[in-house]
Structures are given as structure tokens and as C-alpha cells.
Amino acid sequence: MRFQVKFLGLFARALFFYLCAMDILLQCRPGFEREAAQEVVDRFTTGKGSAESKFERESGFVRISAKAPREAYAAIHWKDWIFVRQWWCIHTELALTGTDRLNPILLAARNAHDGVELPFSDLFLEMPDTNEGRQSKKFLSHIEPLIFTELEHEGLLDVQGDGPRLCLFFISATEALVGVADERSAPWSMGFPRLRFPAEAPSRSTLKLAEAFEVFLSPREQDLLLRSGMKAVDLGAAPGGWTWQLLARGMRVTAVDNGPLKGGALGHPSVTHLKADGFCYRPKVPVDWVVCDMVEQPGRVADLMLDWMVKGYAQTAIFNLKLQKHPRLQEVRNSLETIRKGLLDAGIRGRLIARQLYHDREEITVYLRREGKAKASGW
């Protein structure tokens, strides 16, 4: 009996060191907390891990308590998630109830740096993407330079370095979470790049495609894949927001839509406007890009893009899938699996990434690129 107790004790200690407990903050579009939480919980509950989520609907963030093998954390990357904009590990929870808020924040930052070999390379002050969260902006704009200066003076912050980022998430002006983010987290504060709406663009939808280029493509990939003189097709183009974004990159665009083009896309010398059904049109000669933002059932759009890829009408695609009723996450997964399986069956290897971008609403944006022939059962 003593041997059995000792053996179980050693087993429990080994399991403790094998499994790593961690609290994680997820940020998402308000109203999609359930989908963001489910994505992460599903990932951690495979194998020997476990995870629980806690959130309030329309809050724009989720807290995850996870216990999983260390390699499960190491394998996570921000591009893996569809509905999660940003994620990082929580170190401290702060209650900022007194008149002095700066010193408790600085103390938490110092504690978060314990065990970190390099100085922090950046400081992210974040908030929920809600009307209530945005009320903290004035306070954050006041306190950010104070935190930055003090940490830099103490040698805990070096913007030229390669260390992790210090993140402060202000649930409100009196409640904050402090944590650390590395290169596996999104490189932008709150998980999305800041973009300006160009006045000459026909519609604000142009920002969806501009954000997609920034999120899905590295700077080098943008140089290679968004070159002047390339040919593109915009399915469901009117009023021309996505067409204009392609024109801004120097491309020649075939805009397919029965509706009219407007603004900078109307009458542009590099645009050919075809009044036709986007589901029926196919180019006579393959093009570099096809983009699609048509309001249609997600499965039908997925089938359309699969046909373009399998038959080689385009090399690269960016398209939106409009979400229907719950379960939205399963609906997305079904559409993406249709594309993966279809390309695999056709012997085509490619790259597929899907995310709900900041400028998306009840939809997700998908990046799909042909990269040769499949060499194995994986895709």
C-alpha cells in the first residue's frame, strides 16, 4: 500500500509538471464571445488538456482557464483563430480603486517582467471594443506616456529589442488585466491594424480588403503578390470598394456586377465593368486574383471559390462568407472543410486562412492560394 501511495504521488507530480495551467485573455468582436471561446476550448480539450471559458455577451472579450501540455501553448498562433482577434496570457488582475493608479500598474508591470530575459519590446494598452470600453480612451492616452517613460528608464522596455510585449487590458477605468504577449499574438494592439478610409474609394467596404491584405500577407508577400500589372476579378463588385482597392495596387480589374460602379472605380481606365451574374462568370484566361464580397449563403460562396481554384481560373482568392444563424462556428468550419476536401480531392496543395476582421460584421474573410500539387493526404 505504501508503494502504491508513493507511486501515485510521483505520478501526480509528473502530471503537474507536464500539464501547464494558464489564464488567457481573448479579444473578439462584441457578440461573438461564444464562438471565440469555443475555438480555444476545443483546441485545449483535445488530448490531455482541459479548459473553461468565462464571458459576458457583447463584452468583446473572454477569459480562458486552461490546463494543457506545454506544447499545446507553444503551437498556438494568432492566425490559427477565426473569431479571436487577439490573445495573450494573463499575469495579474488589478483593481484600480485609489487615486494613485500609476504605481499599481508599474508594480504589476515589474512583476510581469520577472522571469523574462529581455526587456519588453512594446507596450499595448487595450480595451474592449465596445462603447463602454472606449470610455477609457482619455484615461489611457494620459497614462500611456507615463508608463512608457518609467519602464524605459528602468530598463524594462526597449522598443528596438526582440522581447515580448507588455499588455494592459482595461476592462474599465478601475479594473485591468496585465499580461505578456509574444510573437504568437497579433502584432497590433487589440488585434487589428489601424487603417484610414480613402476619400476617393466608393464605399467603406474597401477597408475590408485593405485589412485582409495586411492581416493575411506579410510585407514581403504583399510585394510579391500585389504587383502592378496583375489581373484581378471582383465578383459582386458594385459599388466598387474592393475594385478600388485592387486599382490602388496597380492591378487591372474585371468588375462583375449588374449594379453600377461609383467613385474612383467608375470609368477608371484599368477597369472593365461586366454586367453579369458573379456566380456564372468565368474568365477566358486565368487571372492572378479573384475577390468576392457577395451577400449569399456561405456554402454557395465556398463552392464558387472552390470551383475557381480547382479549375485554375485564379491563383489567389480573398472572399467573405456571410454568417447565418447559430451555430455560426460550425457553419464556418463546414464551409472551410468543403474547400479543403475539394482541393485535396483535386490533388491541389494550398494555403487557407480565415478570420473575422475588424471591418467585418456578420461575416468572416477567407484567404485562399494555390501552391502546387498535393504530395500527401494532408493539405
N, C-alpha and C positions, 0 to 999 in steps of 0.2 A: 504493500500500500504506500509506504514512504517513497519507494522508487517511482510509483505512478504519479504521486503528487509532485515530486521533483521534476519528472519528465514533463508534466503538464505546465509547470511553472516556466521551464525553459522554452517550451513551445510558445507560450503566451508572450514571453519577452521577444522571441524571434519574430513573432507575428507583429508585435508592436513596432519593431524597427523596420519591418518590411512594409507595413501599411503606414502611410503618412496622413495625418489629419490636417485639414486646412480649411479656412473660411475664405470664400471667393466672392467678389463683387462682380455682378454682371450689369451692364447698361444696355438698354434697348429702347425701341420706340414705345412710348406710352400706349398701353392696350395690348402689347404683345409680350407681356411678362410671362404668361403661361408657356408660350412657345419657346422663349429663350431659356426658361428654367428646364423644360423638358429635354431640350437638346443636350444640355450639360449633364443633367441627372442620368439620362440614357447612356452617355459616354462613361460616366464613373461607375454605374451599376453593372456594367459588363465585367465578367471575370470575377475578381475577389473584392471589388470595391463597393462602396455604398455612398449615397448622397441624399440630402434632403434640401428642399428649397423653401424659402420664406419670402413672400412678396405681397404687396397690395396692388390691386388692379389700377391701371392708369398712373402708376407711380414712376415708371420709366427705369426701375432697377429691381434687381433680385439679389438676395443673399443665399449662397450655397454653402452648406456644411458637408464636406466630403471627407471620406477616408478611403484611400486607394493606394496601390503600389506607386512608388516614386516615379516609375517610368510612365505611368498614366498621366502625370502632370507634365513630364518632360515632352510628351508627344503632342501637347495641346498647342495650337497656333490660332491667332485671331482669324485667319482666313478659313479655318475649319467650320466656323459657325455661320449660320444663315441669319438668325434673328438677334444674335448677340453683337452689339456694336463694339463694346469694349469689355475687357475683363482684367482683373488683377487680384493678387492675394491680399487680404485684409490683415494688417498687423495690430492696429489699435482702434478702439472706438472711443471717441471724445465727446464729452458733454461740456459745451462752452457756455456756462451759465453766468460766469462772473463778468466784471468789467474788463478784465485783462484776458483777451482771447489769444494774443500773440504768443505769450510764453508757454501756455499749454501745448500749442501747435508745434512750437520749436522743440519742446521736450519730447513730444511724440515722434518728431522727425529724427531726432538724435537716437531715440530708442530703435526706430525702424532701421537705422543705419548699422546697428550692432550686427556683426557677422557679415556685413557687406564689405568686400575687399576694396572696391573702388568708390570714389565719390559719386554721388548721383549725377547723371548727365542732363537731367531736365527736371522741371517742376510742373506738374499738371494740377491745376485747381479746377475741379469738375463739379457738376451739379446735375440733378435730374432735369431731363429735357421736358419740363412742364412749366406752366405759368407760375406755380408756387416756387419751383426751383430757380427760375430766372430772377426771382426777387432777391436772390443772394448776390447778383452780379455786382452791385455797387460796393458791397462789403468786400467781395473778393478782389475787385480792382484796387481797392485801398490797401488790402493786407498782402497781396502778392509780392510787390516790390520789397516790402519789409522782410518777409520770409526769405526771399531770394538773396537779398543783401546779407542777411545774417548767416545763412547756411554757406554762402560763398566765402564769407570772412572766416568761418570756422573750418574751411577746407572740406566741407561735406557736399559741396555742389561745384561741378566743373562742366560747363556746357560744351567744352572741347573734348571731354573724355568719353569713355566707352562703357560707363557704368549703367546700372538700371535707373529707371525714373522713379522719383518720389511722387506719389499720387495722394491728393486730398479730395475726398468726395463729400461735399457739404449737403447733407440731406436737408438741412435748414441752417439758418444763421447760428443756431445753438447746438447743432448735432453734426458731427463729422466722422468719417471713416478715413483712416490713414493706412496706406499700403505701399507696396513696391511692385513695379511693372518692369518686365524685361522685354527683349526683342520679340517675344511671342505674343505680346499685347499689341493692340493697334498703335501706330506711331503718332496718332493725333489725339489731342485732348478730347475726351468724351467719345472718341472712336470715329470721328469723321473729319475730312478736310474742309476748310473754310473756303467757299467759292463766292465770287461776285457775279451777279446777273448782268450779262452784257446787254446794253440798251438796244442794240440792233437785232437781237435774237427775237424770233416771232412769238415765243412763249417761254414760260419758266421751266417747261419740261426739258429744255436744253441742259439744265443743271443736272438732271438725272444722268445723262450720257457723259457729261463732263466729270461728274463724280465717279461714274463707273470706270472711266479711263484711269483716274487717279488711284482708285482702290484696287482694281484688278491688274494693272500693269505697272511694273517698276519703271523708273525713268529710262533705263536702257531699252526696255521693251516698248515704251512709247516711241523712242527714237526709231526703232526697227519696224514697228507695226503701224505707226500713224504717219507715214511719209507722204509728202506732197506728190500728187500724181496718181495715187492709188484710186481704185474704183470701188464704189460702195453702193449698196441698195438700201433704201429706207422704206420698209413696208408699213403702211398706215402712217404716212409722213405728215399729213396736214395737222396743224398749220405750218409745220416746218422746224420745230425746235431742235429735233435730232439731226435733221438735214443741215441746219445751220452749223451745228457743232462739227459735223464732218467737213463742211466747207471751210470752217476756220482752221482745219488741219491741212488744207490744200487738196482735198480729195475731189474727184468728180463723182457726182451723186445722181443716181436714178431714184427719184422720189415717186413712190407708188401710192396713190390715194385718189379716190373720187372727189374728195374735198379740195378746197383751194389752199394754196400756199400763201404765206403772209410775210411781212417784214423783210429781213435780209435774205430770205430764201426765195422770195418771189422775183422771177425774172433774172436770177443770177446766171451768168454765162456758163458756170460749171454744173448747172442743174438741168436734168431732163425730167420734166414732170409728166408722168403717165397716169391718166385717169383710168384706173383699173382696180380690181379686187386683189388685195395683198396676198390672199390665200391661193390665188390662181397664177400669179405672175412668177415666171422663172426667166433668168437671163439666158440669152443665146450663148454668151461667152462667160466663163467663170469670173467672179469678182473677188476682190480682197476681203471685203466686209459686207455683212448683212446685219442690219439693226431693225428692231421691231418693237413697237410700243402700242400694239393694237389692244383694244378692250374686247377680250374674248375669253372663253373658258381656258384655263391653264393647260389642260390636257391637249386641246386643239392646237395651241401655240407650240407646245412641246413637240407634237407630231410634225408640225410645219418645219420647225428648225431642224429636227432630225432628218427630214427629207432633204433639206438643203445641204446638210453635212454629208449624208451618205452618198448623195449623187454628185457631190463635189461642186455645187453651184457657188459656194463661198468657202474661204479658208478660215475665217473667224466670224463669230457672231456675238452680239450682245442683245438680249431681249428681256422683256418684262413678262412675268406671269402674274396676272391679276388674281388675287386670292378670293375665294368664295367663303362659304360658311365653315364653321368648325367641323372636323378637326383640321385646322389650317396647316399645321406642321406635317401631318400625314399626307395631305394633298400635295404639298411641295415635294415631299420625299417620293411620292408615286410618280410625279412628273419627271423628276431628275433620274429616277431609276429607269423610266421608259427610255430616256435619252441614252443612258449608259448601256443598257442592254441592247438597244438598237445599233449603236455604234460597234459594240463588241461583236454582235452577230455579223456585222458587215466587215469585220476584220480591221476596224479603224481605231487607232490609238489617238487619244486626245486629252485635253485639259478642260475640266468643268469646275467652275466656282459659282456659288450662288450666295447672295447676301441681300438683306433688306437694307437699302441705303438710306441715308438721312433724308434725301429728297423723294424717296418712295413713300407711298401711303399704304393702301391696302394691296400691296404687291411686293414682289421681290425681283431683283435683277440678276440675270444669269450671264456668265461669260463662258463661251464655248469655242475651242480652237482645235482644228485637225492638226495632228503632229506625226502623221505617218501611219504605218500598218501595225496592228496589234501583234506582239510577239508571244503573248501568253494569254491565259484566261483572264488575267487582271486587266483593268483599263485605267 
